């Protein structure tokens, strides 16, 4: 596989992420690849989630407080956290869930009282428990369809043992699309 640390394609440095092998082969075989070459159903359906997912995944457990989860999301610049219990996925917490759990701006509680109360609220009280998941072998096309169908921005990727091994998000899909367009512009 070609990465930005080692190579460039068409004079354009890559961003450090690995490109799916099918696209690399297309570009290496025919630098003048046209959009019609890339739009053949074969490339979109052959890319597997494992090729573009983020891994390892930052997870929390059910006893994590809302302020702890919010801080983790801010520090790591992520919008969703899989919630695990005994190594198994039991829910997912999103930025929207966190915002919904925060006290109203018009509350009569002072900041110290708000902070104390929020430390008592654990993620299991506000997380989504019906989690849509995929495996590393799921195609990118299937994962994208699920995100659109369920109106969600990310999918936990589960290993054979049911453990969370990755996360694929709408950002991962868009990043791939942007790379393909950039390569086509260079061809």
Backbone bond lengths (Angstrom), bond angles and torsions (degrees), N, CA, C in turn:
res aa  C-N    CA-C-N  psi(-1)  N-CA   C-N-CA  omega(-1)  CA-C   N-CA-C  phi
1 X - - - 1.447 - - 1.529 109.72 -
2 X 1.289 115.91 150.51 1.457 121.35 -177.92 1.518 109.58 -100.19
3 X 1.321 117.07 130.11 1.460 121.29 176.70 1.510 108.86 -124.52
4 X 1.318 115.90 163.79 1.463 120.91 -177.97 1.524 111.58 -66.24
5 X 1.298 117.27 -25.14 1.458 119.70 -177.73 1.520 111.85 -68.54
6 X 1.336 116.84 -23.56 1.452 119.65 -174.43 1.523 114.90 -114.35
7 X 1.326 118.04 -28.24 1.453 120.17 -169.02 1.519 112.28 -143.14
8 X 1.316 114.57 170.27 1.462 122.98 167.70 1.512 107.83 -132.58
9 X 1.326 115.58 150.99 1.456 120.94 175.21 1.513 107.76 -115.45
10 X 1.297 117.60 131.87 1.466 122.90 178.28 1.518 111.79 51.78
11 X 1.315 117.98 31.36 1.457 121.35 178.31 1.512 114.16 77.80
12 X 1.320 118.80 2.22 1.454 122.09 -178.65 1.516 109.02 -105.97
13 X 1.335 118.30 116.88 1.454 118.62 177.51 1.523 110.40 -64.78
14 X 1.298 116.21 141.55 1.448 120.69 175.65 1.516 108.97 -83.35
15 X 1.326 116.30 166.01 1.462 120.59 -172.55 1.514 113.85 -84.64
16 X 1.300 120.13 8.55 1.457 121.40 179.82 1.520 112.46 99.76
17 X 1.325 116.92 -13.01 1.443 120.15 179.45 1.519 109.16 -90.90
18 X 1.303 116.39 153.34 1.459 121.82 -179.00 1.525 108.69 -81.40
19 X 1.316 116.27 135.70 1.456 121.12 177.21 1.515 109.47 -88.26
20 X 1.331 117.17 146.25 1.460 119.10 175.60 1.530 109.90 -57.42
21 X 1.307 116.12 141.24 1.454 123.04 -172.61 1.533 112.04 -59.51
22 X 1.324 117.74 -37.91 1.466 120.87 -179.09 1.528 110.86 -59.85
23 X 1.324 117.92 -42.98 1.463 121.22 -179.55 1.529 110.05 -69.39
24 X 1.326 117.09 -39.99 1.460 120.22 177.63 1.526 110.52 -58.90
25 X 1.328 116.17 -44.53 1.453 119.86 -179.25 1.523 111.40 -64.22
26 X 1.327 116.54 -41.53 1.462 120.33 177.08 1.519 110.65 -56.42
27 X 1.320 115.84 -46.53 1.454 119.90 -176.43 1.528 112.05 -71.20
28 X 1.312 117.08 -37.33 1.447 119.82 179.95 1.527 111.44 -69.99
29 X 1.337 117.32 -37.15 1.462 120.80 -178.96 1.519 111.78 -75.00
30 X 1.312 115.88 -33.91 1.459 118.45 -174.78 1.530 109.21 -147.02
31 X 1.301 116.50 92.42 1.462 120.32 -178.28 1.518 112.25 -61.63
32 X 1.312 116.93 -19.98 1.464 120.85 178.98 1.529 110.06 -95.08
33 X 1.332 116.34 35.94 1.464 120.29 -179.60 1.524 110.18 -58.73
34 X 1.304 114.04 137.34 1.465 118.60 179.21 1.514 109.01 -103.29
35 X 1.312 115.44 167.86 1.450 119.89 179.08 1.521 110.94 -58.35
36 X 1.316 117.37 -33.71 1.465 119.50 179.85 1.527 111.27 -63.94
37 X 1.319 118.17 -31.54 1.474 120.64 176.59 1.525 110.94 -67.46
38 X 1.315 116.28 -39.26 1.457 119.89 -175.90 1.517 111.39 -79.49
39 X 1.316 118.09 -26.27 1.452 120.14 -176.61 1.518 113.19 -83.89
40 X 1.305 117.97 -2.33 1.447 118.85 174.55 1.528 107.81 -59.14
41 X 1.323 117.56 137.22 1.460 120.82 -175.75 1.521 113.49 -55.70
42 X 1.321 117.96 -21.36 1.457 119.81 -174.23 1.523 112.87 -61.00
43 X 1.335 119.05 -44.42 1.469 118.48 -174.45 1.519 111.22 -69.63
44 X 1.294 118.92 -41.64 1.468 121.57 -175.87 1.519 110.85 -67.60
45 X 1.313 115.92 -34.10 1.454 120.06 -177.75 1.532 113.27 -89.53
46 X 1.314 118.26 -7.02 1.459 119.60 179.28 1.516 112.64 -99.24
47 X 1.313 118.02 -15.56 1.469 119.88 177.87 1.516 108.27 -74.28
48 X 1.300 115.80 128.30 1.470 121.99 -179.42 1.522 109.48 -99.93
49 X 1.310 114.41 150.89 1.459 121.21 -179.23 1.525 110.72 -54.90
50 X 1.306 117.52 -37.90 1.473 120.57 -177.76 1.528 112.40 -59.58
51 X 1.348 117.08 -22.80 1.462 120.94 -178.89 1.526 113.32 -77.90
52 X 1.320 117.75 -21.05 1.467 119.14 -177.22 1.527 113.60 -124.60
53 X 1.322 118.46 -5.35 1.465 120.87 -176.41 1.521 111.69 -68.92
54 X 1.318 115.10 157.83 1.456 121.40 172.76 1.522 107.98 -87.64
55 X 1.311 115.44 134.15 1.453 120.57 -179.72 1.523 107.89 -156.97
56 X 1.298 120.20 140.83 1.458 128.23 -0.64 1.529 111.33 -71.96
57 X 1.309 115.23 163.20 1.456 121.94 -175.84 1.520 109.97 -99.24
58 X 1.314 114.92 140.74 1.465 120.86 173.73 1.516 106.83 -86.64
59 X 1.316 116.50 120.06 1.459 122.53 -178.60 1.523 109.70 -122.78
60 X 1.309 116.35 163.17 1.462 122.20 172.24 1.521 107.70 -127.09
61 X 1.330 115.91 165.08 1.453 118.39 174.61 1.529 109.72 -104.17
62 X 1.307 116.05 174.65 1.463 121.04 -173.48 1.523 112.85 -66.16
63 X 1.301 118.35 -18.92 1.465 121.27 -178.12 1.524 113.54 -92.93
64 X 1.327 117.13 2.84 1.463 121.48 177.29 1.524 108.35 -69.53
65 X 1.331 116.41 135.76 1.471 119.35 178.99 1.524 109.93 -79.28
66 X 1.327 115.16 159.33 1.465 120.47 178.48 1.537 110.75 -59.37
67 X 1.345 120.01 -46.31 1.474 118.24 178.09 1.531 113.34 -60.77
68 X 1.320 117.99 -36.37 1.464 120.53 177.31 1.525 110.92 -64.85
69 X 1.320 116.63 -43.82 1.465 120.85 178.93 1.526 110.46 -65.07
70 X 1.321 117.07 -41.30 1.466 120.92 179.58 1.525 110.53 -62.76
71 X 1.306 117.35 -43.89 1.464 121.60 178.79 1.529 110.73 -63.20
72 X 1.310 117.14 -42.61 1.469 121.50 178.60 1.528 110.70 -61.62
73 X 1.311 116.65 -43.00 1.466 120.40 178.30 1.529 111.08 -62.89
74 X 1.317 116.61 -41.76 1.465 120.37 179.94 1.525 111.29 -67.27
75 X 1.328 116.75 -46.47 1.468 120.91 -178.46 1.525 112.42 -63.71
76 X 1.321 117.27 -39.13 1.469 122.13 -175.85 1.529 112.90 -94.48
77 X 1.346 116.37 -2.99 1.468 122.08 179.19 1.533 110.79 55.61
78 X 1.337 115.28 51.59 1.463 121.43 178.22 1.526 109.24 -124.78
79 X 1.322 115.63 157.33 1.463 120.29 -175.10 1.517 114.07 -112.13
80 X 1.321 116.77 -4.64 1.455 118.75 179.24 1.526 109.46 -150.54
81 X 1.312 114.82 146.90 1.464 121.15 179.96 1.525 109.65 -129.41
82 X 1.316 118.17 120.00 1.462 118.74 170.70 1.538 108.64 -64.44
83 X 1.313 115.54 142.63 1.463 121.37 178.82 1.520 107.21 -110.00
84 X 1.331 115.76 124.90 1.459 120.05 -177.53 1.521 110.20 -118.66
85 X 1.311 114.87 153.05 1.457 122.57 175.54 1.521 105.90 -142.01
86 X 1.308 117.25 124.04 1.467 122.46 -176.10 1.530 111.77 54.00
87 X 1.335 116.28 38.69 1.452 121.59 176.43 1.514 115.39 78.57
88 X 1.312 118.60 0.00 1.470 122.53 -178.68 1.527 109.83 -112.90
89 X 1.328 115.58 146.49 1.453 122.21 178.00 1.520 109.71 -69.55
90 X 1.351 116.60 126.47 1.465 120.72 178.02 1.523 112.31 -121.97
91 X 1.328 117.24 -8.66 1.455 119.73 179.64 1.517 111.23 -179.88
92 X 1.333 114.82 -179.61 1.458 121.08 175.28 1.522 107.61 -140.25
93 X 1.325 115.00 139.64 1.460 122.48 -179.69 1.517 108.22 -115.19
94 X 1.325 116.63 127.24 1.459 120.86 -179.88 1.522 110.15 -110.66
95 X 1.331 115.45 167.81 1.470 119.74 175.30 1.515 110.55 -58.31
96 X 1.310 116.83 -38.58 1.465 120.43 178.23 1.515 112.20 -62.09
97 X 1.333 117.23 -38.31 1.467 120.73 177.22 1.526 110.43 -62.93
98 X 1.328 115.08 -41.67 1.473 120.33 -179.70 1.523 109.88 -64.98
99 X 1.343 116.14 -48.02 1.476 119.59 178.99 1.522 111.36 -57.99
100 X 1.316 116.73 -41.08 1.462 120.73 -179.99 1.520 113.37 -66.17
101 X 1.311 116.91 -24.41 1.467 120.58 -178.94 1.522 112.77 -87.59
102 X 1.326 117.04 -15.54 1.469 120.17 -177.60 1.521 110.51 -72.06
103 X 1.340 117.17 150.49 1.471 119.90 179.72 1.528 111.66 -66.84
104 X 1.295 114.87 152.70 1.456 121.50 178.75 1.525 110.91 -65.24
105 X 1.322 115.85 151.06 1.470 121.47 177.55 1.527 111.18 -66.25
106 X 1.326 117.91 -21.45 1.468 120.92 -176.27 1.524 112.71 -96.96
107 X 1.304 116.91 13.99 1.460 120.35 179.67 1.527 111.07 -65.97
108 X 1.318 115.44 152.71 1.465 120.40 177.92 1.522 111.73 -90.48
109 X 1.325 117.15 -2.32 1.464 120.68 178.08 1.529 109.62 -76.16
110 X 1.332 115.60 143.95 1.467 117.79 174.74 1.531 108.86 -80.09
111 X 1.317 116.36 172.33 1.475 120.70 -174.89 1.531 112.72 -61.09
112 X 1.288 117.57 -38.79 1.472 120.92 179.70 1.523 110.22 -63.90
113 X 1.320 117.12 -42.30 1.464 120.77 178.84 1.531 110.38 -66.31
114 X 1.332 116.54 -41.92 1.460 120.50 178.11 1.528 110.76 -61.15
115 X 1.329 116.10 -45.78 1.468 120.65 -178.68 1.529 110.71 -61.92
116 X 1.330 116.16 -42.96 1.460 120.05 179.74 1.532 110.65 -61.93
117 X 1.317 115.94 -46.91 1.463 119.91 -178.60 1.526 111.76 -65.33
118 X 1.323 117.23 -40.40 1.464 120.04 -178.83 1.523 111.94 -66.57
119 X 1.321 117.21 -31.11 1.472 119.24 177.43 1.522 111.69 -66.18
120 X 1.326 115.82 -19.08 1.467 120.37 179.80 1.530 112.03 -83.38
121 X 1.326 117.37 -19.56 1.474 121.17 -177.90 1.533 108.96 -86.29
122 X 1.300 115.58 120.17 1.465 121.83 -179.33 1.527 109.90 -97.86
123 X 1.332 115.41 157.16 1.459 120.20 -175.41 1.523 112.67 -60.98
124 X 1.316 118.46 -26.95 1.464 119.30 -179.04 1.523 112.82 -65.78
125 X 1.328 117.38 -14.59 1.466 121.22 177.86 1.524 112.39 -81.09
126 X 1.326 118.42 -21.38 1.466 120.42 -174.39 1.531 114.07 -126.50
127 X 1.317 118.51 -6.73 1.468 121.12 -177.85 1.526 110.79 -70.98
128 X 1.331 115.13 160.00 1.462 121.75 171.73 1.523 107.40 -85.83
129 X 1.312 117.05 130.66 1.468 119.37 -179.29 1.526 112.28 -98.26
130 X 1.316 118.18 -20.19 1.472 121.21 176.44 1.529 107.04 -89.80
131 X 1.317 115.43 90.23 1.465 121.13 -173.93 1.522 110.33 -100.43
132 X 1.331 116.03 128.88 1.455 121.88 174.54 1.527 106.47 -85.60
133 X 1.321 116.81 127.19 1.470 121.37 -176.73 1.521 110.50 -127.81
134 X 1.322 114.49 166.19 1.466 122.49 174.32 1.521 107.74 -136.45
135 X 1.330 114.98 173.45 1.460 120.26 173.02 1.529 107.80 -111.54
136 X 1.285 117.20 171.08 1.457 121.33 177.66 1.515 112.79 -62.98
137 X 1.333 117.57 -23.96 1.458 122.07 -179.94 1.528 113.56 -85.39
138 X 1.318 117.32 -7.74 1.463 120.57 177.08 1.523 108.70 -63.13
139 X 1.333 116.70 138.74 1.466 118.89 178.53 1.523 110.15 -74.14
140 X 1.306 114.49 156.09 1.463 120.06 177.13 1.520 110.17 -60.07
141 X 1.328 117.37 -38.75 1.463 121.31 179.04 1.532 110.80 -60.92
142 X 1.319 117.02 -44.27 1.463 120.41 179.08 1.530 111.06 -64.17
143 X 1.319 116.75 -43.57 1.468 120.69 -179.85 1.527 110.90 -62.91
144 X 1.331 116.42 -43.33 1.470 120.24 179.21 1.523 110.29 -62.91
145 X 1.324 117.51 -41.53 1.468 120.87 177.93 1.523 111.11 -60.51
146 X 1.325 116.84 -42.18 1.473 120.07 179.06 1.528 111.45 -63.24
147 X 1.329 116.65 -42.05 1.465 119.52 179.28 1.522 111.02 -62.43
148 X 1.321 116.79 -40.90 1.468 120.41 178.57 1.527 110.22 -69.13
149 X 1.313 116.66 -46.32 1.473 121.68 -177.23 1.529 111.41 -59.38
150 X 1.320 117.44 -44.48 1.465 121.10 -176.10 1.531 113.13 -96.50
151 X 1.332 116.18 1.95 1.468 122.36 179.21 1.530 111.08 53.02
152 X 1.330 114.15 53.17 1.464 121.15 179.15 1.521 109.21 -125.46
153 X 1.322 116.40 156.64 1.453 121.03 -175.65 1.510 115.03 -99.88
154 X 1.318 117.95 -2.99 1.453 119.32 -179.03 1.516 112.03 -164.68
155 X 1.318 114.24 156.81 1.462 121.51 -178.69 1.517 110.34 -131.77
156 X 1.326 118.12 125.37 1.463 119.22 171.41 1.528 109.53 -65.38
157 X 1.318 115.71 142.09 1.463 122.11 178.59 1.523 106.89 -105.24
158 X 1.326 115.64 123.27 1.460 120.57 -177.05 1.522 110.87 -103.42
159 X 1.334 115.06 142.46 1.457 121.22 173.61 1.513 110.48 -82.58
160 X 1.321 116.06 179.58 1.467 120.86 -178.40 1.524 112.46 -61.49
161 X 1.324 116.16 -28.84 1.461 120.52 -179.60 1.529 112.98 -87.78
162 X 1.323 117.57 3.29 1.460 121.36 179.34 1.515 114.52 87.36
163 X 1.330 116.62 -0.48 1.462 120.37 179.26 1.534 109.61 -79.42
164 X 1.321 116.14 149.69 1.463 121.09 177.58 1.529 108.01 -75.00
165 X 1.344 116.62 119.98 1.462 121.43 -178.00 1.522 112.85 -112.93
166 X 1.319 116.08 -10.18 1.459 119.25 -178.50 1.510 111.07 -171.11
167 X 1.334 113.87 179.15 1.465 121.35 177.37 1.514 106.42 -143.82
168 X 1.322 117.56 129.26 1.458 121.28 174.67 1.523 106.65 -114.78
169 X 1.339 115.56 131.33 1.456 120.47 -175.09 1.521 110.98 -125.23
170 X 1.313 114.51 168.98 1.467 119.50 175.81 1.518 110.18 -59.54
171 X 1.317 117.88 -31.89 1.469 120.94 177.31 1.520 111.13 -63.65
172 X 1.328 117.81 -38.08 1.465 121.26 177.52 1.525 110.53 -62.95
173 X 1.322 116.55 -41.92 1.464 120.97 179.63 1.527 109.98 -65.79
174 X 1.331 116.77 -47.75 1.464 119.99 -179.39 1.524 111.58 -63.87
175 X 1.324 117.78 -37.12 1.462 121.26 178.25 1.528 110.16 -60.09
176 X 1.310 116.84 -43.53 1.461 120.94 178.13 1.529 110.74 -63.33
177 X 1.331 117.19 -44.86 1.459 120.99 -179.99 1.525 110.55 -60.68
178 X 1.325 116.90 -43.53 1.473 121.22 179.35 1.524 110.14 -62.69
179 X 1.323 118.28 -40.64 1.467 121.35 178.00 1.523 111.58 -62.89
180 X 1.318 115.69 -42.47 1.465 119.14 179.05 1.525 109.91 -62.49
181 X 1.336 117.35 -45.94 1.466 120.34 179.13 1.521 111.33 -62.30
182 X 1.325 117.47 -39.69 1.461 120.38 178.91 1.531 111.06 -63.52
183 X 1.317 116.14 -40.76 1.463 119.71 178.89 1.519 110.80 -66.80
184 X 1.326 117.11 -38.41 1.457 120.13 178.00 1.531 110.75 -65.33
185 X 1.320 116.78 -37.13 1.455 120.48 177.49 1.522 111.20 -64.22
186 X 1.328 117.35 -31.93 1.470 122.20 -178.78 1.524 112.45 -81.99
187 X 1.339 115.91 -20.00 1.473 119.94 -175.21 1.511 111.56 -71.65
